[in-house]
Amino acid sequence: MAMREYYKVTELEKNVFRLYSDEGVHSDLFVGQDKALLLDTGYGFGDLHAAVKGITGNSKSLMIVNSHAHIDHASGNFQFDEGIFLHPKDWELYERITSAEKRRYNVEQGRRTPKFQDGEEGVHNILPQDFDEERYIYGRNDRLIPVKEGDTFDLGGINLTVVETPGHTKGSISLIYEQKKWLFAGDAMNMFMLLFEEESTNLSEYIHTLKKAEALRLEKLVISHYSKILDMSVLDYFLDCALNLDYDQGIPFEASIGRGYNARICAPGKKPDCFYTTNPEKPLIVICKEKIDI
């Protein structure tokens, strides 16, 4: 598949689009009457810029927001000239993930991407046929703009409000789509939650984030690694998992990103019956013992 054909676009709601690819993560595009806003840029293997401009046109101004600074959410920033709105607590992480060394690692992983998210075994190459490796490895966008709790983006008919939702990373944020009462949460709350890396905070802060999201009294939840719109009631399952996870019965997390952390895949009150989940009602948390503080 060529770079310009890489992303599949679906209209989630009028003037709200999801862009998806074999990268396994969604970017969300809000198109207002005056401006557009792109939440996250994925790995950026395909021509994301062309995909976005194919929806917004070339005349409408664009803002780029990163929900957090992980490689699967911010590596496509280099394709855009616009500044990047990112919480300052993730700026140090952003510097690490945008290094040439890390981006070279992205390419190597792209050539050997596990199929586990599709419920299959083995690996496959997800890079486009005309992928420009040198441009990707050395491409950068360091024009960071701080964003914080309560900041708003008025796109014209679409208003988005920033909510700080730490846990997965120190600087994770979510966006409230005010007109619909929807929360676009990135990876801040998830059915397969990673809480073991250096940039993660701890279990108690993740629980605080979940309770904070519940208290917002919103209607729907949209997360980056799941295609469907969820009811906010799904947070009850996420909270139950966080409050009752059993580390002692957890399964060792053996993916490459977990090496050196002694992380375990944990379920509430029992040994997990799988190594990965896409079921919002049966969430799992991947965590190391040092992050458990409740």
C-alpha positions in Angstrom: 0.0 0.0 0.0 1.3 3.5 -0.9 1.8 6.2 1.7 -1.2 8.3 0.4 -3.5 5.3 0.6 -2.3 4.2 4.1 -5.0 5.7 6.3 -8.6 4.6 6.5 -11.0 7.4 7.3 -14.4 7.1 9.0 -16.8 9.8 10.1 -17.4 9.2 13.8 -19.9 12.1 14.0 -20.6 15.0 11.7 -17.3 16.8 11.2 -15.4 14.4 13.5 -13.2 11.9 11.7 -11.1 8.9 12.8 -8.0 8.0 10.9 -6.8 4.4 11.3 -4.1 2.2 9.7 -2.1 -0.9 10.4 -0.2 1.1 13.0 -3.0 0.0 15.3 -3.9 3.4 16.7 -6.5 6.1 15.9 -6.0 9.8 15.3 -9.1 12.0 15.7 -9.8 15.0 13.5 -12.3 17.7 14.4 -13.3 20.1 11.6 -15.0 23.3 12.8 -16.3 26.1 10.7 -13.1 28.1 11.2 -10.4 25.7 12.2 -9.5 22.0 12.4 -7.8 20.1 15.2 -5.9 16.8 14.9 -5.6 14.8 18.1 -2.5 12.6 17.9 -0.4 11.7 14.8 0.3 8.0 15.4 3.6 6.5 14.2 3.3 8.6 11.0 4.4 5.8 8.6 1.9 6.9 5.9 1.2 10.3 4.5 -0.9 11.6 7.4 -0.6 15.2 6.2 -2.2 14.3 2.9 -5.0 12.3 4.6 -5.8 15.3 6.9 -5.7 17.9 4.2 -7.9 15.7 2.0 -10.6 16.2 4.6 -10.0 19.8 5.7 -8.7 21.3 2.5 -5.6 23.5 2.3 -7.2 26.8 3.4 -8.4 25.8 6.8 -5.9 26.4 9.7 -4.9 23.3 11.6 -3.9 22.7 15.2 -2.1 19.5 16.4 -2.6 18.2 19.9 -0.8 15.2 21.4 -2.7 13.3 24.1 0.7 12.2 25.4 4.2 11.7 24.1 4.4 8.0 23.3 5.8 6.9 20.0 2.4 5.6 18.7 0.8 9.0 19.3 3.4 11.6 18.5 5.8 10.2 15.9 3.8 11.6 12.9 4.3 15.2 14.2 7.2 15.7 11.8 4.8 15.8 8.8 3.3 19.1 10.0 4.6 22.7 10.1 2.2 23.6 12.9 3.3 23.8 16.5 2.4 20.8 18.8 0.2 21.3 21.9 1.6 18.9 24.5 1.5 19.0 28.3 4.9 20.1 29.6 5.2 17.0 31.9 5.6 15.0 28.7 8.2 17.2 27.0 11.2 15.3 28.3 9.6 12.0 27.1 8.9 13.7 23.7 12.6 14.5 23.4 13.4 10.8 23.9 10.9 9.4 21.5 11.7 11.8 18.7 15.5 11.0 18.6 16.8 9.5 15.4 17.8 6.3 17.4 14.2 5.9 18.6 12.7 6.6 15.2 15.0 4.0 13.6 13.7 1.6 16.2 10.1 2.5 15.1 11.1 1.5 11.5 12.5 -1.8 12.6 9.4 -2.5 14.6 7.2 -1.5 11.7 8.8 -4.2 9.6 8.1 -6.8 12.3 4.9 -5.7 14.0 3.2 -8.4 16.1 -0.3 -9.4 15.0 -1.5 -10.0 18.6 -3.9 -7.0 18.4 -5.7 -8.9 15.6 -5.8 -12.1 17.7 -3.2 -13.8 15.4 0.3 -15.1 15.8 3.4 -14.0 14.1 4.5 -10.6 12.7 4.0 -8.5 9.5 5.4 -5.5 7.8 3.2 -2.5 8.1 5.4 0.1 6.3 4.0 1.5 3.1 5.6 0.3 -0.2 7.0 3.8 -0.9 8.1 4.5 2.7 10.9 7.1 2.9 13.1 5.8 5.7 15.6 8.6 5.8 13.0 11.3 5.9 11.2 9.5 8.7 14.2 8.8 10.8 15.6 12.4 10.7 12.2 14.2 10.5 11.4 16.4 13.6 8.9 18.9 14.9 10.2 20.5 18.1 7.8 23.4 18.1 6.1 22.5 21.4 3.3 24.6 22.9 2.3 24.0 26.5 -1.3 22.9 27.3 -2.9 22.6 30.7 -6.2 21.8 32.5 -9.0 24.1 31.4 -7.5 25.2 28.1 -10.0 25.5 25.3 -10.0 25.2 21.5 -12.8 27.0 19.7 -12.9 25.6 16.1 -16.2 27.3 15.2 -19.2 25.2 16.2 -16.9 22.7 17.9 -15.4 23.5 21.3 -12.8 21.2 23.0 -11.7 21.5 26.6 -8.5 20.1 28.1 -8.6 17.7 31.1 -5.4 16.5 32.7 -5.6 12.7 33.0 -2.2 11.4 34.3 -1.3 7.8 35.0 -0.3 6.3 31.7 2.2 9.1 31.4 2.7 12.1 33.7 1.4 14.6 31.0 -1.5 12.6 29.6 -4.5 14.8 28.7 -8.0 14.2 27.3 -10.3 16.5 25.3 -14.0 17.1 26.1 -16.1 17.6 23.0 -18.4 20.1 24.7 -21.3 20.0 22.2 -21.7 16.2 22.5 -20.4 15.6 26.0 -17.9 13.1 24.7 -14.4 12.5 26.2 -11.5 11.8 23.8 -9.1 10.2 26.2 -6.1 8.9 24.1 -4.5 6.1 26.3 -5.4 7.8 29.6 -8.0 5.1 30.3 -8.0 1.8 28.5 -9.1 -1.9 28.7 -5.4 -2.9 28.3 -3.7 -0.3 30.5 0.1 0.1 30.6 1.3 1.4 33.9 4.8 0.1 34.3 7.1 2.4 32.3 9.3 5.1 33.7 7.0 7.8 32.5 3.9 6.2 34.1 2.9 7.6 37.5 1.3 5.0 39.7 -1.9 3.0 40.3 -3.4 5.5 42.7 -3.1 8.4 40.2 -4.7 6.2 37.5 -7.6 5.5 39.9 -7.9 9.3 40.6 -8.0 9.9 36.8 -10.8 7.4 36.4 -12.8 8.9 39.2 -12.2 12.4 37.8 -13.5 11.3 34.4 -16.6 9.8 36.0 -17.3 13.0 37.9 -17.4 15.0 34.6 -20.8 13.5 33.9 -20.2 13.0 30.2 -22.0 10.6 28.0 -19.4 8.9 25.7 -15.8 7.8 25.8 -13.5 7.6 22.8 -10.1 5.9 23.2 -7.2 5.5 20.8 -6.8 1.8 20.6 -10.5 0.9 20.2 -12.7 1.8 17.2 -16.1 2.0 18.8 -17.7 4.7 20.9 -18.1 3.6 24.5 -20.6 4.6 27.2 -18.9 6.3 30.1 -20.3 3.5 32.3 -17.4 1.4 31.0 -15.3 3.2 33.6 -16.9 1.1 36.2 -15.1 -2.0 34.8 -11.8 0.0 34.5 -12.1 1.1 38.1 -13.0 -2.4 39.4 -9.8 -3.7 37.7 -7.7 -0.9 39.1 -9.0 -1.2 42.7 -8.9 -5.0 42.8 -6.1 -6.1 40.6 -4.1 -9.1 41.8 -0.4 -8.7 41.1 0.6 -12.0 42.7 -1.6 -13.9 40.2 -0.5 -11.7 37.3 1.1 -13.1 34.1 4.6 -11.9 33.2 4.4 -9.3 30.4 7.0 -10.5 27.9 6.6 -8.0 25.1 9.8 -6.1 24.1 8.6 -2.8 25.7 8.3 -4.6 29.0 11.8 -5.9 29.3 13.6 -4.9 32.5 10.4 -3.8 34.3 9.2 -7.1 35.8 5.7 -6.1 34.7 2.7 -8.4 35.0 -0.6 -8.5 33.2 -3.2 -8.3 36.0 -6.9 -8.9 36.3 -9.2 -8.1 39.2 -9.1 -10.8 41.9 -7.8 -13.6 39.7 -5.3 -14.9 37.2 -5.9 -13.4 33.8 -7.4 -15.8 31.3 -5.6 -14.1 28.3 -2.5 -12.1 27.5 -4.3 -9.2 25.8 -7.9 -7.9 25.7 -10.1 -5.8 23.4 -13.1 -6.3 25.6 -13.9 -3.1 27.6 -15.8 -5.2 30.2 -12.8 -7.4 30.9 -10.0 -5.0 31.3 -6.4 -5.8 32.2 -3.6 -3.6 33.7 0.1 -4.2 32.9 2.0 -2.9 36.0 5.2 -3.4 38.0 5.1 -3.8 41.7 6.8 -0.4 42.3 3.7 1.4 40.7 1.3 -0.3 43.1 0.7 2.2 45.9 -2.8 1.5 47.2 
